[in-house]
Amino acid sequence: MKKARIEVFKDPKEIATYLSELLIELTNKSDISMALSGGSTPEKIYSHLASIPIRWNKIHLFWGDERMVPPYDPQSNFLMVKNSLLDHIIIPEININRIQGENNPISESDRYNELILNSNMGKFDLILLGLGTDGHIASIFPGNINLFETDKVCTPSIHPESKQVRISITGKTINSSAVIVFIVTGKSKSGIINEIINRKGDWQKYPASYANLKNGEIIWLLDTEAASQL
């Protein structure tokens, strides 16, 4: 993994403040495309971001992954973002580009693939990533590292345990972005963060270890508990 910048904060509110400053800096230059992460930690960040003045009209939102469920299903990443962020900000509808989880996964993956290519040539200005306790990012799970080798922008993916079908951006898309921001909180992930960042232990089996930008920047935004083993 390319040497990353590591920033440590006391709580999600401080992380959100840092992220808002990054968004303000980027949107001062131009419109940007951003891929959002699901997960409980990003949800907290989005809730705090909603209260900070940001020019959302300059940000085109996409989703890094989605379960194949309708948009108002409790498992939907879109619904989580809607409840925590979209319902509380002013953003043009055209800027919101959700994965349509109610559709067939193959045809929807093809549609979203073309949407991203037509919008930003498959290269995001910013990708937000959470981190699973198994080291997965988006819906790229351990044992599925081949999703870093495909030429597709996004693809159907299957959760290894639940067998639930999802759509996920691929490793190629992640590694083509200008900036990757990992957002991770909690002591339960401190060990795996240590392994990934310092390339120790089982780091090679974790998909997050394969996020590697040649020209961009990788930033880890951690709370004190998540960073406790670094």
DRENMI-79724 format. One record per residue (C-alpha): x, y, z. Coordinates in steps of 0.2 Angstrom, whole numbers, plus 5000, padded with zeros to 4 digits. Each point is the difference from the previous one (the first is absolute). Layout:
N
NODE      X      Y      Z
NODE      X      Y      Z
...
REM end
This chain:
230
NODE      X      Y      Z
NODE   5000   5000   5000
NODE   5006   5017   4996
NODE   5005   5010   5015
NODE   4985   5008   5007
NODE   4996   5015   5010
NODE   4993   4995   5017
NODE   4989   5012   5010
NODE   4994   4996   5018
NODE   4985   5008   5008
NODE   4990   4998   5016
NODE   4983   4997   4993
NODE   4990   4999   4984
NODE   4995   5019   5001
NODE   5019   5005   4999
NODE   5002   4988   4985
NODE   4985   5008   4991
NODE   5007   5017   5003
NODE   5016   4995   4992
NODE   4991   4992   4985
NODE   4989   5015   4998
NODE   5016   5011   4998
NODE   5006   4988   4987
NODE   4984   5001   4990
NODE   5000   5019   5001
NODE   5018   5000   4994
NODE   4996   4989   4985
NODE   4984   5009   4995
NODE   5008   5017   5001
NODE   5010   4994   4984
NODE   4986   4991   4991
NODE   4985   4988   5000
NODE   5005   4983   5007
NODE   4994   4982   4999
NODE   5000   4990   5017
NODE   4996   4982   5003
NODE   4991   4997   5017
NODE   5003   4986   5012
NODE   4987   4990   5010
NODE   5002   4995   5018
NODE   4997   5006   5017
NODE   5015   5011   5002
NODE   4997   5010   4983
NODE   4982   5002   5006
NODE   5006   5010   5015
NODE   5011   5010   4989
NODE   4987   5004   4988
NODE   4988   5006   5014
NODE   5014   5012   5006
NODE   5003   5006   4982
NODE   4982   5005   4997
NODE   5002   5014   5013
NODE   5016   5007   4992
NODE   4998   5013   4986
NODE   5006   4991   4984
NODE   4996   5004   4982
NODE   4991   4984   4996
NODE   4995   5006   4983
NODE   5018   4998   4995
NODE   5001   4982   5006
NODE   4994   4985   4989
NODE   4996   4986   5012
NODE   5002   4981   4995
NODE   4999   4985   5011
NODE   5015   4988   5002
NODE   4989   4985   5003
NODE   4982   4996   5003
NODE   4990   4984   5005
NODE   4987   4995   4987
NODE   4985   5006   5010
NODE   4987   5014   4996
NODE   5006   5018   5005
NODE   4989   5000   5016
NODE   5005   4983   5006
NODE   5009   5002   5017
NODE   5016   4991   4993
NODE   5001   5013   4986
NODE   5016   5011   5000
NODE   4990   5013   4990
NODE   4987   5001   5014
NODE   5014   5002   5013
NODE   5007   5014   4991
NODE   4983   5008   4997
NODE   4996   4999   5018
NODE   5016   5007   5007
NODE   5005   5012   4986
NODE   4989   5003   4985
NODE   4984   5005   5010
NODE   5010   5013   5009
NODE   5009   5009   4986
NODE   4996   5010   4984
NODE   5007   4990   4985
NODE   4993   4999   4982
NODE   4991   4983   4997
NODE   5011   4998   4984
NODE   5016   4999   5011
NODE   4993   4985   5009
NODE   5005   4984   4991
NODE   4994   4985   5009
NODE   5002   4981   4996
NODE   4983   4994   4997
NODE   5000   4985   5011
NODE   4982   4995   4995
NODE   5006   4995   4983
NODE   5008   4985   4993
NODE   5019   5000   5006
NODE   5007   4996   4983
NODE   4991   5013   4990
NODE   5001   5013   5014
NODE   5019   4997   5001
NODE   5001   5004   4982
NODE   4989   5015   5001
NODE   5010   5007   5015
NODE   5017   4996   4991
NODE   4994   5011   4985
NODE   4994   5013   5012
NODE   5016   5002   5009
NODE   5010   4999   4983
NODE   4989   5014   4992
NODE   5001   5011   5016
NODE   5018   4999   5005
NODE   5009   4987   4988
NODE   5001   4989   5015
NODE   5011   5011   5010
NODE   4993   5007   5016
NODE   5007   5015   5008
NODE   4997   4993   5017
NODE   4995   4983   5006
NODE   4995   4997   5018
NODE   5003   4983   5007
NODE   4995   4991   5016
NODE   5009   4985   5006
NODE   4992   4983   5005
NODE   5007   4990   5014
NODE   5005   4988   4987
NODE   5009   5013   4990
NODE   4987   5002   4987
NODE   4998   5017   4991
NODE   4984   5004   4990
NODE   4994   4982   4996
NODE   5017   4993   4996
NODE   5002   4986   5013
NODE   5015   4989   5005
NODE   5001   4986   4987
NODE   4994   5012   4987
NODE   5016   5009   4996
NODE   4997   4997   4981
NODE   4988   5015   5001
NODE   5017   5010   5000
NODE   5004   4992   4983
NODE   4984   5003   4990
NODE   4999   5014   4987
NODE   4982   5004   5005
NODE   4996   5015   5010
NODE   4987   4991   5011
NODE   4994   4982   5000
NODE   4988   4989   5010
NODE   5008   4993   5016
NODE   4994   4986   5012
NODE   5002   5001   5019
NODE   5010   4984   5004
NODE   4989   4996   5015
NODE   4982   5006   4997
NODE   5002   4997   4981
NODE   4991   5017   4998
NODE   5002   5008   4983
NODE   5007   5017   4999
NODE   5008   5012   4987
NODE   5017   5007   5004
NODE   5012   5012   4992
NODE   5016   4990   4996
NODE   5018   5001   5005
NODE   5004   5008   4984
NODE   4988   5014   5003
NODE   5006   5002   5018
NODE   5018   5001   4994
NODE   4996   5013   4986
NODE   4993   5013   5012
NODE   5009   5016   5005
NODE   4998   4998   5018
NODE   4995   4985   5011
NODE   4993   5004   5018
NODE   4999   4985   5012
NODE   4988   5004   5014
NODE   5002   4988   5015
NODE   4995   5001   5018
NODE   5000   4988   5015
NODE   5013   4989   5009
NODE   4993   4984   4992
NODE   5009   5006   4983
NODE   5016   5005   5008
NODE   5009   4984   4997
NODE   4996   4998   4982
NODE   5004   5019   4997
NODE   5017   4996   5007
NODE   5003   4985   4989
NODE   4994   5009   4984
NODE   5009   5016   5002
NODE   5016   4992   5006
NODE   4999   4985   4989
NODE   5001   4987   5015
NODE   4991   4984   5004
NODE   4986   4995   4987
NODE   5001   5017   4991
NODE   5000   4992   4983
NODE   4983   4992   5002
NODE   4991   5016   5004
NODE   4993   5009   4984
NODE   5004   5017   5008
NODE   5018   4996   4998
NODE   4998   5001   4982
NODE   4994   5018   4999
NODE   5016   5008   4992
NODE   5000   5016   4991
NODE   5014   5004   4988
NODE   4997   5018   4999
NODE   4987   5004   5013
NODE   4999   5001   5019
NODE   4994   4988   5013
NODE   4994   5007   5016
NODE   4995   4990   5016
NODE   4988   5010   5011
NODE   5000   4990   5017
NODE   4994   5003   5017
NODE   5012   4997   5015
NODE   4993   4982   5003
NODE   5002   4995   4982
NODE   5018   5007   5000
NODE   5005   4992   5016
NODE   5011   4986   4993
NODE   5009   5011   4988
REM end
